Amino acid sequence: MKKFLSAVWETLKMFIISLAIILPVRYFIAEPFYVKGASMEPNMHDHEYLVIDRLTYRYSNPKRGEIVVFRYPKNPQEYYIKRLIGLPGERIVVKNDHIKIYNEANPNGWQLPETYLPADLATIASNPLFADFQLKDNEYFMFGDNRMFSQDSRVFGPVNSSFFIGRVVFRGWPFDKFGLIEGARY
């Protein structure tokens, strides 16, 4: 009986130590994420498993081109995955299938080069003719890569960084796409 209790105690200790390591990692450093829907196609697909870096945004600002998981501003119980397009203080204009960004460095604007998308993919505004968005402090403009079928900032507006969960850094499933995910850098 003493050996049995000793084995149970050792197993319990191992379980407690594992939880002490795993739980902080899961809630403060990295988190799994399951993709639902087609809003990020062709770069992310329905039923893929991703790993989100929860730590970086605590020490640095989000960067244009990163793929971010955030709580949906109109229902914080839902999670969305989108690409970060516009930064705080910028003006985003969607017109003629292109995104133009105006900021201090580019007062006349510059066209966003979206090399991560197929050349024939149209970027339409929520109003098919024209959309113009001015971002405030701490607001970000988010787009799904599947522009024709994505509910994103064109529909629900800018996203405050307080809704951000983290940036996507790794794809775990499917195995043929296993590996690091780099956000587009500008």
URBELDA-V893265 format. One record per residue. RES is the residue in three letters. SS is DSSP state (@ for helix, = for strand, . for the rest). OMEGA is omega in radians with two decimals (* if undefined). Layout:
res=(RES | RES)
ss=(SS | SS)
omega=(OMEGA | OMEGA)
This chain:
res=(MET | LYS | LYS | PHE | LEU | SER | ALA | VAL | TRP | GLU | THR | LEU | LYS | MET | PHE | ILE | ILE | SER | LEU | ALA | ILE | ILE | LEU | PRO | VAL | ARG | TYR | PHE | ILE | ALA | GLU | PRO | PHE | TYR | VAL | LYS | GLY | ALA | SER | MET | GLU | PRO | ASN | MET | HIS | ASP | HIS | GLU | TYR | LEU | VAL | ILE | ASP | ARG | LEU | THR | TYR | ARG | TYR | SER | ASN | PRO | LYS | ARG | GLY | GLU | ILE | VAL | VAL | PHE | ARG | TYR | PRO | LYS | ASN | PRO | GLN | GLU | TYR | TYR | ILE | LYS | ARG | LEU | ILE | GLY | LEU | PRO | GLY | GLU | ARG | ILE | VAL | VAL | LYS | ASN | ASP | HIS | ILE | LYS | ILE | TYR | ASN | GLU | ALA | ASN | PRO | ASN | GLY | TRP | GLN | LEU | PRO | GLU | THR | TYR | LEU | PRO | ALA | ASP | LEU | ALA | THR | ILE | ALA | SER | ASN | PRO | LEU | PHE | ALA | ASP | PHE | GLN | LEU | LYS | ASP | ASN | GLU | TYR | PHE | MET | PHE | GLY | ASP | ASN | ARG | MET | PHE | SER | GLN | ASP | SER | ARG | VAL | PHE | GLY | PRO | VAL | ASN | SER | SER | PHE | PHE | ILE | GLY | ARG | VAL | VAL | PHE | ARG | GLY | TRP | PRO | PHE | ASP | LYS | PHE | GLY | LEU | ILE | GLU | GLY | ALA | ARG | TYR)
ss=(. | @ | @ | @ | @ | @ | @ | @ | @ | @ | @ | @ | @ | @ | @ | @ | @ | @ | @ | @ | @ | @ | @ | @ | @ | @ | @ | @ | @ | = | = | = | = | = | . | . | . | . | . | . | . | . | . | . | . | . | . | . | = | = | = | = | = | . | . | @ | @ | @ | @ | . | . | . | . | . | . | . | = | = | = | = | = | = | . | . | = | = | = | = | = | = | = | = | = | = | = | = | . | . | . | . | = | = | = | = | = | . | . | = | = | = | = | = | . | . | . | . | . | . | . | = | = | . | . | . | . | . | . | . | . | . | . | . | . | . | . | . | . | . | . | . | = | = | = | = | . | . | . | . | = | = | = | = | = | . | . | . | @ | @ | @ | . | . | . | @ | @ | @ | @ | . | . | = | = | @ | @ | @ | = | = | = | = | = | = | = | = | = | = | . | @ | @ | @ | . | = | = | . | . | . | . | . | .)
omega=(-3.13 | 3.10 | 3.13 | 3.12 | 3.10 | 3.11 | 3.10 | 3.14 | 3.12 | 3.11 | 3.11 | 3.10 | 3.13 | 3.12 | -3.13 | 3.11 | 3.11 | 3.10 | 3.13 | 3.11 | -3.02 | -3.06 | 3.09 | 3.10 | -3.11 | -3.05 | -3.07 | -3.04 | -3.09 | -3.10 | 3.06 | 3.11 | -3.13 | -3.11 | 3.06 | 3.08 | -3.01 | -3.02 | -3.13 | 3.08 | 0.23 | -3.04 | 3.06 | -3.09 | 3.09 | 3.08 | 3.07 | 3.07 | -3.10 | 3.01 | -3.11 | 3.05 | -3.13 | -2.98 | -3.00 | -3.07 | 3.03 | -3.05 | 3.13 | -3.12 | 3.05 | -3.10 | 3.12 | 3.10 | 3.13 | 3.06 | -2.96 | 2.97 | -3.11 | 3.05 | 3.13 | -3.06 | -3.11 | 3.06 | -3.04 | 3.06 | -3.14 | 3.10 | 3.09 | 3.03 | -3.10 | 3.08 | -3.14 | -3.08 | -3.06 | -3.11 | -3.12 | 3.10 | -3.11 | 3.02 | -3.12 | 3.12 | 3.10 | -3.07 | 3.09 | 3.09 | -3.13 | 3.08 | 3.10 | -3.07 | 3.11 | 3.09 | -3.11 | -3.12 | -3.10 | -3.09 | 3.08 | 3.09 | 3.06 | -3.12 | -3.13 | 3.09 | -3.05 | -3.08 | 3.14 | -3.13 | 3.04 | -3.08 | -3.08 | -3.12 | -3.13 | 3.03 | -3.11 | 3.07 | 3.07 | 2.92 | -3.01 | -3.11 | -2.98 | 3.03 | -3.09 | -3.07 | 3.06 | -3.11 | 3.09 | 3.07 | 3.07 | 3.09 | -3.13 | 3.14 | -3.02 | 3.10 | 2.91 | 3.14 | 3.10 | -2.91 | -3.11 | -3.03 | -3.13 | 2.98 | -3.04 | -3.06 | 3.04 | -3.10 | -3.03 | 3.06 | -3.12 | -3.14 | 3.06 | -3.09 | 3.10 | 3.11 | -3.08 | 3.03 | 3.11 | -3.13 | 3.13 | -3.11 | -3.00 | 3.04 | -3.11 | -3.13 | 0.12 | -3.05 | -3.14 | 3.07 | -3.11 | 3.05 | -3.14 | 3.07 | 3.11 | 3.01 | 3.08 | -3.13 | 3.13 | *)
